[in-house]
């Protein structure tokens, strides 16, 4: 019996009240988008299926109308679980209006939880999330008032506290590959990420559910190389074909993203010298040669490009949580992809590496910082969002740079041989107390982590007594431009250093020479 069916038939297999797990990442990476299109169309026309619990490991959307934004339809969902709803604004609006239950768990937790579900274990036991918003003694990951059930609990094992994230059965898993043969064997040779497609398929199969796969093309039985098969046919119940499947929402088909070719190194115009580049440069100064690194979303994504401009990209091992090891991460709305990488591994394995302390250094964004060194990256500006992989990356990494501007909302700076504030931002980001905790400064001190908070005009470090101001940019007034724009007064290091003037150079900073001189 053929496993190939029409996408509308595939959607028809989802029953009211089902738990639906959809694969892929962010801006269309390995996302079964055709299924999402059809699910939204069927529900709009027929009002079914209803009351779903939807699950995705990474927020799926283009920050506008595609992806899970399309599923922001009243009645379609009873509950949704994910790591970031920020790129799914229409769904986020329903959550803010208390029209469905919503949970935000760390990206790595959800990625690894698929394996725990597959293995029939009670859930994921980890210290990721302890002392942060997802700890049940804070919010337990609940994103609105109508969400009341506890899906996380504190447990004690061998004298230490851990979090247990509850497992739950999967009724339908929708995964994506590039090619399927007539039996349903699935390969992913054209994808920008691999995600956790195998673990998802196992989780649904072992829950007594069904597995549906979207592919770009079909192959004859027995024609696929067995070592290239990522999900075996025995785990795939149904396949539908989308011949117009794009690699991401933006890119139709890049051999560089797929790892089929290496992108030539060609001279490129440097990034414009703006505030974001200065902050990225200052963060890069903390990176030692040979370090295995992670670059977060936003400003940190520019670090790869800056390292490319400085000629040191081959002396760092940059990683992306979706599974890209080495090479150059892609910035902007295609974050999650990469090119010229050493390897593409499955996402749960990447988070195993992060959770175990494998990273040498990470650069991550912040929205708020308080006097204790706590960071909020997931709940600000009155919108529900989520932290993505931030809690995993920051939990055990020995050196962390949190990057962002000192203020926000209309901030305008002039840059020459330093920084001058033309118009101050309306919003203060260094606050007495963060709205919610994404990173716990107290636990970081206990773990011995080296933490920097790098802004457009000042650098702070995490010390035993909280934040200490260590550097100020040339041209900046200490009281007026730094301390006067904070809701608390940090300790000031003696001596207070001036930020490296090379940060404001129009050409390269000369980091290649620095790296050669480093033992």
Buried (B, 14 or more C-beta within 10 A) or exposed (E): EEBBBEBEEBBBBBBEEBBBBBBBBBBBBBBBBBBBBBBBBBBEEEEBBBBBBBBBBBBBBBBEEBBBBBBBBEBBBBBBBBBBBBBBBBBBBBBBEEBBBBBBBBBBBBBBBBBBBBEEEEBBEBBBBBBBBBBBEBBBBBBBEBBEEEBBBEEEEEEEEBBBBBBBEBBBBBBBBBBBBBBBBBBBBBBBBBBBBBBBBBBBBBBEBBBBBBBBEBBEEEEBEEEEBBBBBEBBBBBBBBEEBBBBBBBEBBEBBBBEEEEEEEEEEBBEBEBBBBBBBBBBBBBEBEBBBBBBBBBBBBBBBBBBBBBBBEBBBBBBBBBBBBBBBBBEBBBBBBBBBEEBBBBBBBBBBBBEEBBBBBBBBBBBBBBBBBBBBBBBEEEBBBBBBBBBBBBBBBBBBBBBBBBBEEBEBEBEEBBBBEEBBEBBBBBEEBBBBBBBBBBBBEBEBBBBBBBBBBBBBBBEEBBBBBBBBBBBEBEEBBBEBBEBEBBBBEEEEEBBEBBBEEEBBEBBEBBEEEE
